[in-house]
Amino acid sequence: MKPKQLNFKITAYAVLSIILLSASLSAAQSYPLTPDSSQIKDAMSYLKSCQNEDGGFGADANSNSSIGTTNWAVIAIASIGEDPHNWIKNGNSPIDFMSAHANELDNEINVATAYERFLLALVASGEDPRNFNGTNYVEKVKSFYNSTTKQIGDPTLLNDDFWGVLALVAA
C-alpha cells in the first residue's frame, strides 16, 4: 500500500471514529432524563390521563384499574419526586386504590411477585410497609422464602427472587 493511501485510510478512520464518538457522547449526555425533561413530563401527563375514578390505573386509558398497574404507576409517580397520595381523581388516590384492593394480590398468577411489587410501591409512596392496613408486607414477602431451595417464591421462576431481593432491601 502506498503511503498516501495509508495516510488517507488512517485519516478516514480517525475522522469516522471522532464522528461516531461525538454522536455516542451526544446521545449519552441526553440520559438519564430528569423529572423536568419534556419526555418525562409528557409520559407523566399521559399517565395522569389514564387514572381512573377509583384512583387506580388500568393497562391503558380505557381499562379498569388493576392492583398491578396501580403499583407500577405509584412507583413511577414517586420516582419523579411526586407524592402518589396527591394524585387524586374523584376523591381517590392510587394509595386509596391499593388499600381497597390489596386482597386481590392473592389472585395473581405469581403471588410472590405481586406482593413484592406491592411492597415496592408502599416503600416508594412513603407508606409503612410493616403496617399498611394492619398487614406487615415485609413479613408477607419474607414468607415466600424457602429455606430448602434457598429461593423466594416459585422454584421454577427467577423473577420472584430478584423482585423479592429488591423489595426486601428497599423496605
C-alpha positions in Angstrom: 0.0 0.0 0.0 1.3 3.4 -0.9 2.0 6.0 1.9 -0.7 8.4 0.5 -3.3 5.6 0.5 -2.3 4.6 4.1 -2.5 8.2 5.3 -5.9 8.6 3.7 -7.2 5.4 5.3 -5.8 6.4 8.7 -7.3 9.9 8.4 -10.6 8.5 7.3 -10.7 6.0 10.2 -9.8 8.8 12.6 -12.5 11.1 11.3 -15.1 8.4 11.3 -14.1 7.4 14.9 -14.4 11.1 16.0 -17.8 11.4 14.4 -19.1 8.1 16.0 -17.6 9.0 19.4 -19.2 12.5 19.2 -22.6 11.0 18.3 -22.3 8.5 21.1 -21.4 11.1 23.7 -24.1 13.4 22.5 -26.7 10.7 22.9 -25.3 9.6 26.3 -25.5 13.2 27.6 -29.2 13.1 26.9 -29.7 10.5 29.6 -30.5 9.9 32.3 -33.6 12.1 32.0 -34.7 14.3 34.8 -38.2 14.8 36.1 -38.5 18.1 34.4 -37.4 16.8 31.0 -40.1 17.1 28.3 -40.2 13.3 27.7 -40.8 12.6 31.4 -43.4 15.4 31.7 -45.2 14.0 28.6 -45.2 10.5 29.9 -46.4 11.6 33.4 -49.1 13.7 31.8 -50.3 10.6 29.8 -50.1 8.5 33.0 -52.3 11.1 34.8 -54.8 11.0 32.0 -55.1 7.2 32.5 -56.0 7.4 36.2 -59.5 6.1 36.8 -62.2 7.4 39.1 -61.3 4.9 41.7 -57.8 6.3 42.0 -56.2 3.3 40.3 -54.7 2.7 36.9 -55.5 0.1 34.2 -53.5 -1.3 31.3 -54.4 1.7 29.2 -56.7 4.8 29.3 -59.8 2.6 28.7 -59.1 -0.2 31.1 -60.4 -0.9 34.6 -57.9 -0.4 37.4 -55.8 -3.2 38.5 -53.6 -3.6 41.6 -50.5 -4.4 39.5 -50.7 -1.5 37.1 -51.5 0.8 40.0 -48.4 -0.4 41.9 -46.3 0.4 38.8 -47.9 3.8 38.5 -47.2 4.6 42.2 -43.5 3.7 41.7 -43.3 5.9 38.6 -45.0 8.8 40.4 -42.7 8.6 43.3 -39.6 8.2 41.1 -40.1 11.8 39.9 -40.4 13.1 43.4 -44.2 13.5 43.5 -46.4 12.1 46.2 -48.8 9.5 44.9 -51.2 10.4 47.7 -51.7 13.8 45.9 -52.7 12.2 42.6 -56.4 12.4 43.3 -59.3 11.6 41.0 -62.9 11.7 42.2 -61.6 11.9 45.7 -59.4 8.8 45.4 -55.6 8.4 45.2 -53.7 5.4 43.9 -52.9 4.6 47.6 -56.6 4.5 48.3 -57.0 2.0 45.5 -54.1 -0.1 46.8 -55.7 -0.1 50.3 -59.1 -1.1 48.9 -57.7 -3.8 46.6 -54.8 -5.4 48.5 -56.8 -8.6 48.9 -56.5 -9.1 45.1 -52.8 -9.9 45.4 -53.6 -13.5 46.3 -55.4 -13.9 42.9 -52.4 -13.0 40.7 -50.6 -15.7 38.7 -47.4 -15.2 40.6 -48.4 -14.3 44.1 -44.9 -13.7 45.3 -44.1 -11.1 42.7 -47.5 -9.5 43.3 -46.6 -8.9 47.0 -43.1 -7.9 46.1 -44.4 -5.2 43.6 -46.9 -4.1 46.2 -44.1 -3.8 48.8 -42.0 -1.7 46.4 -45.0 0.6 45.8 -45.6 1.0 49.5 -42.0 1.9 50.1 -41.9 4.3 47.1 -45.1 6.1 48.4 -43.7 6.6 51.9 -46.3 4.2 53.5 -45.2 1.9 56.3 -44.8 -1.5 54.7 -44.8 -3.1 58.1 -48.2 -1.8 58.9 -50.4 -1.0 56.0 -54.0 -1.5 56.9 -52.8 -3.8 59.7 -50.7 -6.1 57.4 -46.9 -6.4 57.5 -46.0 -6.7 53.9 -42.3 -7.2 54.7 -43.1 -10.3 56.6 -45.5 -11.4 53.9 -42.7 -11.2 51.2 -40.3 -13.0 53.6 -42.9 -15.8 54.0 -42.2 -16.7 50.3 -38.6 -17.7 51.1 -38.0 -21.4 51.1 -35.0 -22.4 53.2 -34.7 -25.8 51.5 -34.4 -24.4 47.9 -32.8 -21.1 49.2 -35.0 -19.0 47.0 -38.1 -16.8 47.1 -41.4 -17.9 45.6 -41.9 -20.4 42.7 -38.8 -22.6 42.4 -39.3 -22.7 38.6 -39.0 -18.9 38.3 -36.2 -16.4 38.8 -38.1 -13.1 38.6 -39.7 -13.6 42.1 -36.2 -14.0 43.5 -34.8 -10.7 42.2 -38.0 -8.7 42.8 -38.0 -10.2 46.3 -34.5 -9.1 46.9 -35.2 -5.6 45.6 -38.4 -5.3 47.7 -36.8 -6.6 50.9 -33.8 -4.4 50.6 -35.9 -1.3 49.8 -38.1 -1.9 52.9 
